Amino acid sequence: MDCKEIAIEIGGMPIVLRTDDTEFRALLERRYAGFVRPQAQASFALDVDVIRPDQQVCENEELQVQSHDGIWHLQRGDFRAEWDPRAGRGRLMQAVSPYAIDSVLRIVHSLIQASAGGFLLHGASAIRNGKAYLFSGVSGAGKTTISSLIPKDVVLLTDEISYVRRDSQTYRACGTPFAGELARLGENASAPIERLFFLAKGPTNRIDPIESADALRMLLRNILFFADDPELVKLVFRSACDFLARIPVFQLTFYPDARVWELIQ
């Protein structure tokens, strides 16, 4: 059976997936509709070997992300992968599962962005009037709620995992297919980031400033970070500091109705 290439473009960074499994290719085309680029030229590639349910790598194994001699090793009960960041190449063995490939792509993109000054953020994001806004916070803070209330002139990039790319002296937010409770893929679009809001629910709608030290602590807590690696920790910390030096950060307290979007212009 011929090996077919499918490029999944997230954050403007296409990763070519090579596989000869027709069921897995069909899953990719369904799961990442709007993010599939069949003919895309890509600097990154993953060769995928599909395993059957009775061939699980290690059932119930927790996620492990470790680096040895410059190669990242990723594994969980439903997948095992290697990623060479210098070559931009890797190999993946996984079941036919959207959860496995979602996890692998999130980890690989977080590794790519760590060295480029960007990151993946646990938070919603949207575009209004050509500007992107990020909405982050702890579980239950209101990311899904504020995403469900967007007016017609707003483009939802994601309600779950925001993709932040360094763009010269500023940053761009990019749409992702990593959906949360809304079960809705974001739009494959991007825009310069205008503000980051940390969310809180309350009886009224208001925007308040956040002290720099608190903003850094809150941002680091919500950046997707998969490996306990000293060099990676330094890169992520530097990226967070650079981001906060350029992007205004506020606390957005809101009552859960559509009027909150009157503050986001």
Secondary structure, 3 states (H helix, E strand, C coil): CCCEEEEEEECCEEEEEEECCHHHHHHHHHHCCCCEECCCCCCEEEEEEEECHHHCCCCCCCCEEEEECCEEEEEECCEEEEEECCCCEEEEEEECCHHHHHHHHHHHHHHHHHCCCCEEEEEEEEEECCEEEEEECCCCCCHHHHHHCCCCCCEEEECCEEEEEEECCEEEEECCCCCCCCCCCCCCCEEEEEEEEEEEECCCCEEEECCHHHHHHHHHHHECCCCCCHHHHHHHHHHHHHHHHHCCEEEEEECCCHHHHHHCC
